[in-house]
Every structure is written in C-alpha cells, then in structure tokens.
Amino acid sequence: MLRHPLRVVMSLLLTAAAVFTVAPAAGALPTANTPAATDPSTTGPYAVAYSDVTVSASGRSFGARVWYPGGTTGSNAPVAPGAHPGLAFGHGFFQGITQYESLPKH
C-alpha cells in the first residue's frame, strides 16, 4: 500500500536532485569582467621542445616523440618551470609524424 506513494516521493526527490545538479549556479554565468578565450590559432607562451623516445611493452617496442613546453626550442631542451597538463595524441595509421607536427607545436 505504501509502495506507490514511496515511488512518487523517490522520483520527485531524484528529479529535484538532477535539476539542482545540472542547473548553473547563480554566479556561474560570464560577466563583463570575464576575460575572453584566447585565439586557439596563436601559439602559446612557451618555447616548444621535444624528445624522441622508445616505448617497450610485452616484448614489442615503438618510437614516439614527446613534445613539451621547454625552456628553449628544440630537441631534448629542459622543461619549462611550472606545472603543465599532459596530452596523448595518436596520429593516423601509416601517417608520418610530420603530417601533424604543427598540432603539438601549437
């Protein structure tokens, strides 16, 4: 006998929780003081460095190029100071690394 009202109450509580979870907070909307996003076609503030490495696992190995923000531009340059996010990118099947070189440099 209590099952139907209990289901109604539970569904109302779950709906309310979903609405409050998904709805933006009062101060979440951008204001005039919020800086605009930077142009993604421009380069960042760091020099671009890279290192060629060999990755081995389960008796197999392959070469990879690791790009990172460097203190200077070029091969095996020191890493720029600070914390930097990591990103993995796998290029297309049988495509050379030069096809995508502008992406990690950006």
Secondary structure, 3 states (H helix, E strand, C coil): CCHHHHHHHHHHHHHHHHHHHHCCCCCCCCCCCCCCCCCCCCCCCCEEEEEEEEEEECCEEEEEEEEEEECCCEECCCECCCCCCCCCCCCCCCCCHHHHCHHHHC
